Amino acid sequence: MVTQEARQRERYERGHNYFKRVLDCLRRHHEFYRYAIPLIASENVPSPAVREALTSDFGNRYAEGYPGERIYAGCRWIDEVELMGIELAKEVFRAPFADLRPISGVMANIAAYTVLAEPGDVMVALAIPHGGHISHGKRSWNGTAGRVRGLEVVRYEFDYERFNIDVEGTRRRLEKEGVKNPRIFMLGASVFLFPHPVREISQLAAEYGAAVVYDAAHVAGLIAGGVFQDPLREGADVMTMSTHKTLAGPQHGMVVSNEKHAEEFKKVMFPSLHSNHHLHAVAGVVIALAEALAFYHEYSPAIVRNSKELAAALHEEGLSPLYDRLGYTTSHIVLIDVSKFMGGMEAEKKLEEAGIILNRNLIPKDYELKTDYRNPSGIRIGSQEVTRLGMGPSEMREIARLIARVIVKGEDPKKVREDVAELRKGFNKVHYAFTNATEAYQYIEIR
């Protein structure tokens, strides 16, 4: 007969085994990234101060409502931090109104859909194969706008030669198809190489009495640093964003807008969409905004310079980064055709073996070839994280050589990995931040 004491001991041992395995995975993940080249366009490395905020007791508390109007007690310091963040966001993005409560970029978009449209209304957005984000997608794609908010999503016409929205083509298409009263024109993308035509789309939206929403998830840090474009000045009514890509904060979200929509956004954020809005992440966002104010007019141009240098070097190494006649990119993203060597999935896996972390991606010719997204013709690279590690043009050229050794020359990825680790040795501090005493991927025990 099994005793109660034996059952308890068995439960303890099983629980402790999971406990150890999780902590081991965390440590091994950190160690992996210390010696890898991180090129995922939708990620970044936060500063040590942001990481400190994420471990704070803020993450265990509630602060329902707007600062100064909380339903919970104990929010004195939480309110002070969030109010600082609101003021910083308004300054950094030159916005009359800011709300730091969305817990992600997708939730920021849902807030915009809720404020500006009703279920059944029409929204115009980029198709996902043209770079649009799944949160902009129609119901048949299981996109957030269609599936969750019930919007009817119609697509922009797209100019493949410029990798951008065809405004006049869209105007003609809406007229030809008799699209009635779109309420939102959505801008922004997951593959965001060049500024979107905000002024022109704003003029088109005005003809329908519609609002323009600009999803700045990928380029918020570039906008904060005064490069790429300035959507609110160019005619956008609302700018949504996630805060962990070029803005280099924690994973969270934000909305900035004109005053016209401020009260509606405040009511939608709570109680409609959020109860707890992840207060430790809010504190991290505020630190990231302070870093943006102080450093991003240097950091953001460095990102773009590195993107262009990396693209040109990849071209010299025999790869095919797209849009060379347009200077390849004006953002952190480079899009590369690898199909003459292998599929995008194979390239992604081989490069990961070499410690070079990026993702496979559809490219324009895939749209016509109907290539499956699981093995497209391209890969997508982002320069923002390696730039924050202090890398510059010479390192971009070395990264291009390392990528080419795997894809073009077919070298053993494990051999290339040794040189990847050697390159990373000199770049384990976070730059463009107030403090970098802790290494970028250093694992910190607090238990």
PyMOL commands that set and color helices and strands:
alter all, ss='L'
color gray80, all
select helices_A, chain A and resi 4-34+48-54+57-60+76-92+105-116+128-130+134-136+139-141+144-147+167-176+198-208+220-224+231-234+259-273+279-316+324-326+344-353+364-369+384-388+393-407+413-424
alter helices_A, ss='H'
color red, helices_A
select strands_A, chain A and resi 37-38+97-99+122-125+152-155+158-159+164-165+182-187+211-215+238-242+253-257+320-321+333-337+356-357+359-361+378-382
alter strands_A, ss='S'
color yellow, strands_A
deselect
rebuild
show_as cartoon
